[in-house]
Amino acid sequence: MNRCSVRIVKDMMLAALAAAVLEAPVLEIGLQPVQAVCHIGEKVLFRAPIKNVGKTSVRIVIQGDSMQEGRKAPLCQVQFRPVGTLFWKVPQWEAGCGNTNPARVEDFLELKPGKSVDLLGGMAWSEPWVSKFSDSPGDYEFRVVYDTTKPLTAWIGGPLTPADEEKAVRELRPYYEQVPKGIFTSTSVRIRLVR
């Protein structure tokens, strides 16, 4: 290869990388409180429609066992902060048993272009609500972060025997590869907390 060919290949690679980085997100997440005013200690309920804004079908996994606290991927985490502050916080959740339910093919939902599903519509003990996040009345912002960047082994759950984990990786890989990889953040919403 001569210098000119090397430069052309290099320029093409940089252009492809730039296009991938600048590519519009495939998923958009909204966040909707069931009610905008809540009493201290009351459940704050949410819906989080996640929409495929891309041109092809993708797979997603809605919130389930251990995904709020990040013990199992993908991370699907409700976060909050007092209005006017900089840093987001994670509400404390009741500790579970320590195990995480093994992932199944059925967990990878197909999301066709233009369609949406409630990202927080997962398992009964991963309810899309927060309580006891603050004892102080005031206005709070909430958002959902959906992080699909972890390797497949972090999505498996368990504990599983090595043979069962290997089998799960084989079965789930085609579905995992259809999940858009990235860190997707919902719109933020405000909740007023009163006594």
N, CA, C and O of each residue as an XYZ file, in Angstrom:
780
protein
N       0.844     -1.192      0.000
C       0.000      0.000      0.000
C       0.880      1.243      0.000
O       1.860      1.327      0.741
N       0.522      2.192     -0.830
C       1.293      3.431     -0.827
C       0.702      4.421      0.180
O      -0.350      4.172      0.769
N       1.391      5.535      0.365
C       0.961      6.544      1.350
C      -0.444      7.060      1.086
O      -1.225      7.264      2.017
N      -0.758      7.268     -0.164
C      -2.078      7.780     -0.523
C      -3.166      6.781     -0.123
O      -4.196      7.175      0.425
N      -2.946      5.504     -0.391
C      -3.925      4.469     -0.031
C      -4.096      4.373      1.471
O      -5.214      4.237      1.968
N      -2.977      4.444      2.200
C      -3.033      4.376      3.664
C      -3.829      5.551      4.207
O      -4.650      5.389      5.110
N      -3.586      6.727      3.658
C      -4.311      7.924      4.121
C      -5.808      7.810      3.836
O      -6.626      8.189      4.674
N      -6.171      7.297      2.673
C      -7.582      7.138      2.313
C      -8.257      6.157      3.265
O      -9.352      6.426      3.761
N      -7.611      5.023      3.523
C      -8.168      4.036      4.446
C      -8.309      4.649      5.835
O      -9.331      4.460      6.496
N      -7.292      5.378      6.279
C      -7.326      6.028      7.596
C      -8.484      7.034      7.670
O      -9.222      7.062      8.655
N      -8.639      7.854      6.631
C      -9.729      8.829      6.601
C     -11.095      8.160      6.615
O     -12.025      8.646      7.258
N     -11.215      7.025      5.892
C     -12.483      6.293      5.880
C     -12.792      5.727      7.259
O     -13.938      5.763      7.708
N     -11.772      5.206      7.928
C     -11.978      4.657      9.273
C     -12.395      5.753     10.251
O     -13.286      5.541     11.074
N     -11.763      6.915     10.170
C     -12.129      8.038     11.040
C     -13.555      8.511     10.758
O     -14.299      8.833     11.685
N     -13.932      8.553      9.490
C     -15.297      8.965      9.128
C     -16.323      7.974      9.671
O     -17.374      8.374     10.172
N     -16.014      6.674      9.568
C     -16.934      5.650     10.095
C     -17.046      5.757     11.609
O     -18.138      5.628     12.163
N     -15.930      5.990     12.278
C     -15.946      6.143     13.732
C     -16.757      7.375     14.133
O     -17.561      7.313     15.063
N     -16.550      8.482     13.440
C     -17.303      9.700     13.743
C     -18.799      9.488     13.524
O     -19.615      9.947     14.323
N     -19.161      8.797     12.446
C     -20.583      8.526     12.173
C     -21.184      7.677     13.276
O     -22.320      7.914     13.686
N     -20.441      6.689     13.766
C     -20.951      5.816     14.838
C     -21.141      6.599     16.120
O     -22.127      6.402     16.830
N     -20.200      7.490     16.424
C     -20.288      8.280     17.651
C     -21.431      9.279     17.581
O     -22.132      9.507     18.567
N     -21.612      9.873     16.406
C     -22.629     10.911     16.248
C     -24.001     10.360     15.893
O     -24.960     11.122     15.772
N     -24.105      9.055     15.724
C     -25.375      8.430     15.360
C     -26.447      8.759     16.405
O     -26.193      8.724     17.609
N     -27.613      9.068     15.929
C     -28.720      9.394     16.833
C     -29.050      8.184     17.705
O     -28.923      7.044     17.259
N     -29.469      8.425     18.935
C     -29.824      7.288     19.792
C     -30.988      6.501     19.208
O     -31.873      7.050     18.553
N     -30.959      5.210     19.464
C     -32.000      4.317     18.960
C     -33.163      4.256     19.943
O     -34.296      3.973     19.552
N     -32.887      4.522     21.214
C     -33.908      4.436     22.254
C     -34.116      5.798     22.910
O     -33.160      6.524     23.181
N     -35.369      6.129     23.157
C     -35.720      7.332     23.927
C     -36.575      6.891     25.103
O     -37.476      6.066     24.956
N     -36.282      7.453     26.276
C     -37.029      7.097     27.481
C     -37.728      8.335     28.007
O     -37.103      9.375     28.218
N     -39.019      8.216     28.216
C     -39.779      9.259     28.889
C     -39.938      8.849     30.351
O     -39.678      7.697     30.698
N     -40.345      9.743     31.180
C     -40.647      9.406     32.573
C     -41.895     10.173     32.962
O     -41.989     11.382     32.750
N     -42.863      9.449     33.537
C     -44.140     10.057     33.893
C     -44.501      9.655     35.319
O     -44.633      8.468     35.616
N     -44.661     10.649     36.208
C     -45.139     10.296     37.555
C     -46.636     10.025     37.505
O     -47.358     10.643     36.722
N     -47.097      9.110     38.330
C     -48.530      8.857     38.413
C     -49.222     10.045     39.061
O     -50.337     10.402     38.682
N     -48.555     10.664     40.049
C     -49.059     11.911     40.625
C     -47.878     12.820     40.914
O     -46.792     12.352     41.254
N     -48.096     14.127     40.778
C     -47.009     15.098     40.894
C     -46.765     15.561     42.328
O     -45.728     16.162     42.610
N     -47.699     15.293     43.236
C     -47.539     15.675     44.645
C     -47.716     14.421     45.489
O     -48.697     13.692     45.343
N     -46.750     14.179     46.376
C     -46.791     12.997     47.244
C     -46.471     13.410     48.673
O     -45.813     14.423     48.911
N     -46.946     12.611     49.615
C     -46.635     12.834     51.026
C     -45.360     12.082     51.396
O     -45.058     11.036     50.822
N     -44.616     12.621     52.356
C     -43.387     11.987     52.816
C     -43.679     10.536     53.202
O     -44.615     10.271     53.956
N     -42.881      9.599     52.688
C     -43.039      8.182     52.982
C     -43.999      7.449     52.055
O     -44.039      6.219     52.046
N     -44.769      8.198     51.277
C     -45.716      7.593     50.340
C     -44.966      7.086     49.102
O     -43.924      7.634     48.741
N     -45.484      6.064     48.467
C     -44.884      5.569     47.233
C     -45.001      6.625     46.141
O     -46.060      7.221     45.946
N     -43.907      6.845     45.440
C     -43.892      7.728     44.278
C     -43.867      6.801     43.067
O     -42.867      6.131     42.810
N     -44.956      6.769     42.338
C     -45.118      5.822     41.223
C     -44.746      6.455     39.882
O     -45.011      7.633     39.640
N     -44.128      5.651     39.020
C     -43.691      6.127     37.708
C     -44.062      5.145     36.610
O     -44.271      3.955     36.846
N     -44.135      5.681     35.414
C     -44.131      4.905     34.183
C     -42.959      5.463     33.378
O     -42.685      6.663     33.409
N     -42.280      4.586     32.664
C     -41.131      5.036     31.864
C     -41.210      4.408     30.477
O     -40.567      3.390     30.218
N     -41.998      5.012     29.579
C     -42.072      4.447     28.234
C     -40.726      4.566     27.512
O     -40.166      5.655     27.384
N     -40.223      3.425     27.046
C     -38.995      3.409     26.250
C     -39.425      3.133     24.819
O     -40.139      2.169     24.544
N     -38.974      4.003     23.903
C     -39.429      3.942     22.507
C     -38.259      3.665     21.571
O     -37.177      4.232     21.723
N     -38.491      2.798     20.613
C     -37.517      2.540     19.564
C     -37.690      3.620     18.503
O     -38.670      3.612     17.759
N     -36.740      4.548     18.435
C     -36.801      5.623     17.445
C     -35.894      5.312     16.246
O     -35.678      6.162     15.383
N     -35.374      4.093     16.209
C     -34.530      3.663     15.098
C     -35.360      3.129     13.939
O     -36.586      3.238     13.923
N     -34.662      2.553     12.976
C     -35.316      2.070     11.759
C     -35.479      0.561     11.714
O     -36.116      0.034     10.802
N     -34.908     -0.146     12.698
C     -35.024     -1.599     12.727
C     -35.460     -2.054     14.113
O     -35.330     -1.313     15.087
N     -35.970     -3.259     14.196
C     -36.356     -3.818     15.495
C     -35.117     -4.028     16.357
O     -34.037     -4.347     15.860
N     -35.301     -3.842     17.665
C     -34.231     -4.069     18.643
C     -34.807     -4.914     19.774
O     -36.009     -5.175     19.814
N     -33.958     -5.331     20.674
C     -34.385     -6.044     21.877
C     -34.043     -5.187     23.080
O     -33.032     -4.484     23.091
N     -34.908     -5.253     24.106
C     -34.624     -4.600     25.379
C     -35.022     -5.560     26.494
O     -35.781     -6.505     26.278
N     -34.507     -5.304     27.667
C     -34.899     -6.040     28.868
C     -35.458     -5.007     29.833
O     -34.750     -4.086     30.239
N     -36.741     -5.158     30.207
C     -37.332     -4.198     31.134
C     -36.851     -4.497     32.547
O     -36.335     -5.578     32.831
N     -37.033     -3.509     33.432
C     -36.512     -3.628     34.786
C     -36.983     -4.907     35.458
O     -38.160     -5.263     35.404
N     -36.053     -5.576     36.083
C     -36.346     -6.807     36.799
C     -35.449     -6.936     38.010
O     -34.824     -5.968     38.443
N     -35.394     -8.110     38.538
C     -34.665     -8.429     39.748
C     -33.221     -7.913     39.715
O     -32.451     -8.268     38.822
N     -32.865     -7.081     40.685
C     -31.495     -6.591     40.926
C     -30.976     -5.588     39.905
O     -29.794     -5.244     39.944
N     -31.808     -5.111     39.002
C     -31.348     -4.150     38.006
C     -31.323     -2.727     38.546
O     -30.557     -1.908     38.037
N     -32.128     -2.394     39.558
C     -32.124     -1.049     40.144
C     -30.793     -0.773     40.822
O     -30.227      0.308     40.663
N     -30.291     -1.737     41.572
C     -29.052     -1.507     42.324
C     -27.805     -1.925     41.553
O     -26.696     -1.775     42.067
N     -27.951     -2.444     40.341
C     -26.804     -2.754     39.506
C     -26.152     -4.099     39.757
O     -25.042     -4.339     39.283
N     -26.816     -4.986     40.495
C     -26.235     -6.316     40.709
C     -26.397     -7.202     39.486
O     -25.736     -8.233     39.366
N     -27.272     -6.800     38.586
C     -27.506     -7.536     37.336
C     -27.722     -6.506     36.237
O     -28.397     -5.497     36.440
N     -27.146     -6.770     35.083
C     -27.317     -5.865     33.950
C     -28.566     -6.280     33.155
O     -28.990     -7.433     33.219
N     -29.138     -5.351     32.422
C     -28.732     -3.966     32.308
C     -29.167     -3.160     33.534
O     -30.170     -3.475     34.174
N     -28.411     -2.136     33.841
C     -28.809     -1.239     34.924
C     -30.061     -0.498     34.475
O     -30.102      0.058     33.377
N     -31.073     -0.492     35.321
C     -32.303      0.251     35.065
C     -32.630      0.941     36.378
O     -33.308      0.376     37.235
N     -32.146      2.161     36.529
C     -32.099      2.794     37.843
C     -32.871      4.109     37.893
O     -32.646      5.008     37.083
N     -33.782      4.205     38.854
C     -34.453      5.463     39.153
C     -33.497      6.275     40.023
O     -32.947      5.759     40.996
N     -33.299      7.554     39.669
C     -32.430      8.443     40.438
C     -33.192      9.722     40.766
O     -34.169     10.058     40.097
N     -32.742     10.432     41.800
C     -33.409     11.674     42.180
C     -32.388     12.688     42.673
O     -31.237     12.356     42.955
N     -32.844     13.941     42.768
C     -32.059     15.010     43.396
C     -33.007     16.134     43.775
O     -34.011     16.349     43.096
N     -32.703     16.853     44.846
C     -33.500     18.043     45.139
C     -33.334     19.046     43.989
O     -32.229     19.209     43.471
N     -34.403     19.707     43.593
C     -34.337     20.688     42.512
C     -33.303     21.752     42.885
O     -33.270     22.238     44.016
N     -32.472     22.099     41.924
C     -31.451     23.112     42.132
C     -30.110     22.550     42.579
O     -29.143     23.300     42.712
N     -30.033     21.242     42.814
C     -28.746     20.649     43.184
C     -28.144     19.961     41.964
O     -28.826     19.732     40.965
N     -26.869     19.639     42.059
C     -26.136     19.134     40.916
C     -26.133     17.615     40.794
O     -26.268     17.084     39.692
N     -25.979     16.910     41.911
C     -25.708     15.477     41.857
C     -26.961     14.627     42.035
O     -27.804     14.898     42.890
N     -27.058     13.594     41.207
C     -28.151     12.635     41.274
C     -27.845     11.603     42.350
O     -26.691     11.221     42.542
N     -28.874     11.155     43.047
C     -28.740     10.146     44.096
C     -29.588      8.929     43.724
O     -30.501      9.010     42.903
N     -29.257      7.804     44.351
C     -30.007      6.569     44.124
C     -30.807      6.267     45.385
O     -30.220      6.145     46.460
N     -32.133      6.141     45.287
C     -32.923      5.803     46.480
C     -32.484      4.455     47.044
O     -32.109      3.551     46.297
N     -32.535      4.331     48.355
C     -32.199      3.063     48.994
C     -33.363      2.096     48.844
O     -34.521      2.467     49.033
N     -33.043      0.857     48.504
C     -34.048     -0.180     48.305
C     -33.880     -1.239     49.377
O     -32.802     -1.397     49.950
N     -34.931     -1.942     49.635
C     -34.865     -3.067     50.566
C     -33.917     -4.116     50.002
O     -34.009     -4.482     48.830
N     -33.008     -4.596     50.839
C     -32.070     -5.628     50.381
C     -32.823     -6.926     50.128
O     -33.704     -7.306     50.899
N     -32.472     -7.587     49.060
C     -33.097     -8.867     48.734
C     -32.276    -10.016     49.294
O     -31.512     -9.846     50.244
N     -32.441    -11.169     48.702
C     -31.787    -12.389     49.205
C     -30.332    -12.496     48.781
O     -29.595    -13.297     49.355
N     -29.894    -11.727     47.808
C     -28.524    -11.825     47.331
C     -28.408    -12.531     45.992
O     -27.459    -12.291     45.245
N     -29.358    -13.397     45.680
C     -29.368    -14.052     44.376
C     -30.076    -13.153     43.370
O     -30.835    -12.261     43.748
N     -29.826    -13.393     42.107
C     -30.565    -12.686     41.059
C     -31.178    -13.733     40.144
O     -30.557    -14.755     39.854
N     -32.369    -13.481     39.703
C     -33.037    -14.460     38.840
C     -32.259    -14.617     37.539
O     -31.896    -13.618     36.918
N     -31.999    -15.843     37.117
C     -31.296    -16.051     35.852
C     -32.079    -15.458     34.679
O     -33.307    -15.533     34.627
N     -31.339    -14.872     33.747
C     -31.955    -14.294     32.547
C     -32.505    -15.411     31.665
O     -31.970    -16.519     31.627
N     -33.589    -15.092     30.956
C     -34.226    -16.041     30.045
C     -34.412    -15.374     28.691
O     -34.424    -14.147     28.595
N     -34.552    -16.158     27.673
C     -34.792    -15.627     26.333
C     -36.020    -14.714     26.347
O     -36.032    -13.679     25.681
N     -37.057    -15.098     27.108
C     -38.300    -14.302     27.156
C     -38.096    -12.904     27.740
O     -38.931    -12.024     27.530
N     -36.999    -12.685     28.468
C     -36.729    -11.368     29.051
C     -36.341    -10.343     27.989
O     -36.473     -9.141     28.218
N     -35.865    -10.799     26.836
C     -35.408     -9.911     25.767
C     -36.586     -9.606     24.848
O     -36.858    -10.336     23.894
N     -37.276     -8.513     25.156
C     -38.473     -8.144     24.401
C     -38.107     -7.487     23.076
O     -37.193     -6.665     23.009
N     -38.830     -7.858     22.028
C     -38.629     -7.197     20.738
C     -39.369     -5.870     20.750
O     -40.532     -5.797     21.147
N     -38.683     -4.824     20.309
C     -39.276     -3.486     20.222
C     -39.139     -3.024     18.775
O     -38.046     -2.700     18.311
N     -40.271     -3.002     18.072
C     -40.277     -2.628     16.655
C     -40.133     -1.108     16.527
O     -40.424     -0.381     17.477
N     -39.687     -0.621     15.366
C     -39.545      0.824     15.167
C     -40.847      1.569     15.471
O     -41.923      1.158     15.035
N     -40.741      2.655     16.211
C     -41.897      3.478     16.555
C     -42.710      2.965     17.732
O     -43.625      3.652     18.186
N     -42.407      1.786     18.235
C     -43.170      1.196     19.349
C     -42.487      1.485     20.674
O     -41.294      1.786     20.725
N     -43.273      1.386     21.760
C     -42.732      1.614     23.098
C     -43.339      0.623     24.084
O     -44.371      0.005     23.820
N     -42.670      0.490     25.224
C     -43.118     -0.363     26.309
C     -42.662      0.304     27.606
O     -41.711      1.086     27.595
N     -43.326      0.005     28.718
C     -42.939      0.591     30.000
C     -41.680     -0.095     30.504
O     -41.714     -1.271     30.866
N     -40.575      0.627     30.528
C     -39.293      0.095     30.972
C     -39.333     -0.349     32.431
O     -38.584     -1.241     32.829
N     -40.200      0.267     33.226
C     -40.289     -0.065     34.650
C     -41.365     -1.102     34.929
O     -41.719     -1.316     36.088
N     -41.886     -1.744     33.911
C     -42.960     -2.719     34.080
C     -42.456     -4.114     34.359
O     -43.019     -5.087     33.858
N     -41.402     -4.230     35.151
C     -40.777     -5.524     35.401
C     -41.451     -6.320     36.485
O     -42.671     -6.273     36.643
N     -40.657     -7.049     37.226
C     -41.136     -8.010     38.203
C     -41.759     -7.334     39.423
O     -41.507     -6.162     39.702
N     -42.563     -8.089     40.130
C     -43.319     -7.532     41.255
C     -42.408     -6.931     42.323
O     -42.766     -5.918     42.923
N     -41.245     -7.524     42.576
C     -40.396     -6.971     43.632
C     -39.384     -5.954     43.098
O     -38.498     -5.521     43.835
N     -39.506     -5.577     41.850
C     -38.728     -4.473     41.285
C     -39.709     -3.396     40.828
O     -39.641     -2.908     39.700
N     -40.603     -3.046     41.715
C     -41.662     -2.114     41.343
C     -41.103     -0.745     40.961
O     -40.086     -0.313     41.504
N     -41.770     -0.060     40.021
C     -41.301      1.243     39.564
C     -41.723      2.368     40.503
O     -42.309      3.358     40.064
N     -41.430      2.221     41.782
C     -41.783      3.262     42.731
C     -40.649      3.479     43.707
O     -39.773      2.629     43.867
N     -40.677      4.613     44.348
C     -39.666      4.996     45.323
C     -40.418      5.506     46.553
O     -41.404      6.232     46.421
N     -39.965      5.134     47.725
C     -40.498      5.728     48.953
C     -39.345      5.935     49.903
O     -38.279      5.346     49.725
N     -39.540      6.760     50.906
C     -38.512      7.037     51.916
C     -37.217      7.561     51.306
O     -36.141      7.313     51.848
N     -37.302      8.287     50.180
C     -36.092      8.847     49.597
C     -35.691     10.133     50.306
O     -34.537     10.554     50.230
N     -36.649     10.762     51.002
C     -36.342     11.991     51.723
C     -37.364     12.211     52.830
O     -38.528     11.831     52.704
N     -36.910     12.829     53.913
C     -37.806     13.235     54.999
C     -38.097     14.724     54.945
O     -38.783     15.259     55.816
N     -37.578     15.395     53.923
C     -37.729     16.842     53.808
C     -38.710     17.202     52.705
O     -38.565     16.744     51.572
N     -39.713     18.022     53.027
C     -40.611     18.468     51.965
C     -39.851     19.333     50.964
O     -38.837     19.946     51.300
N     -40.346     19.375     49.747
C     -39.717     20.189     48.711
C     -39.939     19.591     47.343
O     -40.677     18.620     47.175
N     -39.280     20.196     46.365
C     -39.391     19.744     44.982
C     -38.173     18.905     44.630
O     -37.035     19.270     44.929
N     -38.438     17.768     43.986
C     -37.382     16.822     43.610
C     -37.518     16.476     42.140
O     -38.621     16.409     41.597
N     -36.372     16.259     41.508
C     -36.339     15.774     40.129
C     -36.030     14.289     40.152
O     -35.269     13.811     40.993
N     -36.634     13.562     39.213
C     -36.362     12.139     39.046
C     -36.023     11.866     37.593
O     -36.469     12.568     36.685
N     -35.226     10.835     37.397
C     -34.910     10.355     36.051
C     -34.639      8.854     36.122
O     -34.473      8.291     37.204
N     -34.598      8.216     34.951
C     -34.233      6.808     34.841
C     -32.995      6.714     33.962
O     -32.914      7.339     32.905
N     -32.031      5.918     34.420
C     -30.832      5.628     33.627
C     -30.882      4.152     33.242
O     -31.071      3.280     34.089
N     -30.710      3.894     31.958
C     -30.741      2.532     31.405
C     -29.394      2.300     30.733
O     -29.111      2.870     29.679
N     -28.564      1.461     31.347
C     -27.194      1.227     30.881
C     -27.084     -0.202     30.359
O     -27.174     -1.164     31.122
N     -26.891     -0.324     29.057
C     -26.825     -1.638     28.409
C     -25.399     -1.999     27.991
O     -25.210     -2.888     27.160
N     -24.398     -1.326     28.552
C     -23.019     -1.487     28.085
C     -22.260     -2.659     28.708
O     -21.179     -3.002     28.230
N     -22.784     -3.271     29.741
C     -22.070     -4.364     30.409
C     -22.003     -5.603     29.511
O     -22.871     -5.804     28.662
N     -20.969     -6.434     29.700
C     -20.880     -7.668     28.915
C     -22.010     -8.636     29.265
O     -22.632     -8.528     30.321
N     -22.260     -9.569     28.373
C     -23.365    -10.509     28.538
C     -23.294    -11.258     29.861
O     -24.334    -11.526     30.462
N     -22.114    -11.600     30.329
C     -22.000    -12.356     31.583
C     -22.599    -11.603     32.763
O     -23.025    -12.228     33.734
N     -22.640    -10.277     32.701
C     -23.253     -9.480     33.774
C     -24.778     -9.502     33.700
O     -25.440     -9.095     34.655
N     -25.345     -9.965     32.595
C     -26.789    -10.018     32.388
C     -27.376    -11.363     32.822
O     -28.591    -11.489     32.967
N     -26.531    -12.352     33.026
C     -26.982    -13.724     33.218
C     -27.722    -13.936     34.534
O     -28.743    -14.624     34.552
N     -27.237    -13.362     35.637
C     -27.867    -13.599     36.934
C     -27.401    -14.899     37.551
O     -26.473    -15.545     37.063
N     -28.062    -15.269     38.630
C     -27.698    -16.539     39.263
C     -27.666    -16.434     40.777
O     -28.296    -15.542     41.346
N     -26.961    -17.309     41.424
C     -25.813    -18.055     40.926
C     -26.220    -19.254     40.073
O     -27.258    -19.880     40.285
N     -25.355    -19.548     39.095
C     -25.521    -20.707     38.229
C     -24.247    -21.545     38.278
O     -23.171    -21.037     38.592
N     -24.377    -22.807     37.972
C     -23.188    -23.638     37.843
C     -22.438    -23.168     36.602
O     -23.044    -22.556     35.723
N     -21.145    -23.433     36.505
C     -20.409    -23.036     35.292
C     -21.033    -23.590     34.015
O     -21.080    -22.899     32.998
N     -21.506    -24.819     34.061
C     -22.131    -25.411     32.863
C     -23.417    -24.676     32.498
O     -23.675    -24.421     31.321
N     -24.233    -24.331     33.512
C     -25.481    -23.604     33.242
C     -25.201    -22.189     32.747
O     -25.917    -21.681     31.884
N     -24.161    -21.547     33.290
C     -23.818    -20.201     32.828
C     -23.343    -20.248     31.382
O     -23.717    -19.389     30.582
N     -22.534    -21.226     31.039
C     -22.062    -21.380     29.661
C     -23.235    -21.598     28.706
O     -23.268    -21.030     27.615
N     -24.190    -22.420     29.122
C     -25.385    -22.678     28.306
C     -26.202    -21.395     28.134
O     -26.681    -21.101     27.039
N     -26.356    -20.633     29.223
C     -27.114    -19.371     29.161
C     -26.445    -18.387     28.214
O     -27.127    -17.730     27.428
N     -25.135    -18.275     28.275
C     -24.418    -17.369     27.373
C     -24.674    -17.774     25.918
O     -24.937    -16.916     25.075
N     -24.599    -19.052     25.623
C     -24.853    -19.530     24.252
C     -26.275    -19.190     23.792
O     -26.482    -18.717     22.675
N     -27.258    -19.441     24.684
C     -28.657    -19.214     24.308
C     -29.001    -17.733     24.186
O     -29.778    -17.346     23.314
N     -28.427    -16.906     25.055
C     -28.825    -15.494     25.114
C     -28.035    -14.584     24.176
O     -28.499    -13.492     23.849
N     -26.859    -15.012     23.740
C     -26.009    -14.135     22.935
C     -26.731    -13.536     21.720
O     -26.601    -12.333     21.496
N     -27.492    -14.317     20.917
C     -28.161    -13.702     19.751
C     -29.143    -12.587     20.150
O     -29.311    -11.617     19.410
N     -29.773    -12.721     21.289
C     -30.727    -11.703     21.762
C     -29.987    -10.492     22.333
O     -30.356     -9.348     22.071
N     -28.950    -10.756     23.107
C     -28.117     -9.700     23.686
C     -27.532     -8.820     22.580
O     -27.468     -7.599     22.720
N     -27.107     -9.444     21.486
C     -26.496     -8.684     20.394
C     -27.494     -7.764     19.687
O     -27.081     -6.858     18.964
N     -28.793     -7.978     19.879
C     -29.817     -7.115     19.285
C     -30.189     -5.936     20.188
O     -30.993     -5.087     19.803
N     -29.600     -5.884     21.394
C     -29.867     -4.785     22.327
C     -28.952     -3.619     21.963
O     -27.738     -3.809     21.887
N     -29.497     -2.405     21.732
C     -28.629     -1.258     21.475
C     -27.743     -1.007     22.700
O     -28.232     -0.987     23.829
N     -26.445     -0.817     22.473
C     -25.522     -0.605     23.582
C     -25.326      0.893     23.799
O     -25.058      1.642     22.859
N     -25.464      1.310     25.042
C     -25.278      2.703     25.397
C     -25.828      2.972     26.781
O     -26.354      2.080     27.446
N     -25.696      4.208     27.200
C     -26.285      4.670     28.459
C     -27.375      5.655     28.067
O     -27.096      6.743     27.563
N     -28.607      5.263     28.303
C     -29.774      6.043     27.892
C     -30.394      6.667     29.130
O     -30.613      5.984     30.131
N     -30.676      7.949     29.069
C     -31.227      8.675     30.219
C     -32.586      9.248     29.840
O     -32.748      9.829     28.767
N     -33.553      9.082     30.724
C     -34.900      9.588     30.457
C     -34.950     11.100     30.599
O     -34.011     11.741     31.072
N     -36.070     11.636     30.177
C     -36.383     13.005     30.533
C     -36.520     13.035     32.058
O     -36.794     12.005     32.673
N     -36.334     14.191     32.662
C     -36.522     14.264     34.116
C     -37.890     14.869     34.415
O     -38.426     15.655     33.633
N     -38.441     14.485     35.562
C     -39.740     14.999     35.984
C     -39.620     15.490     37.425
O     -38.735     15.070     38.171
N     -40.523     16.382     37.795
C     -40.525     16.928     39.153
C     -41.659     16.345     39.975
O     -42.773     16.135     39.495
N     -41.335     16.098     41.211
C     -42.331     15.644     42.209
C     -42.239     16.598     43.397
O     -41.143     16.933     43.845
N     -43.378     17.028     43.899
C     -43.391     17.831     45.122
C     -43.705     16.911     46.301
O     -44.698     16.183     46.294
N     -42.849     16.960     47.301
C     -43.002     16.146     48.493
C     -43.540     17.046     49.610
O     -42.948     18.081     49.919
N     -44.674     16.645     50.218
C     -45.310     17.455     51.268
C     -45.499     16.603     52.512
O     -45.444     15.375     52.451
N     -45.722     17.268     53.645
C     -45.968     16.561     54.915
C     -47.403     16.061     54.958
O     -47.812     15.442     55.940
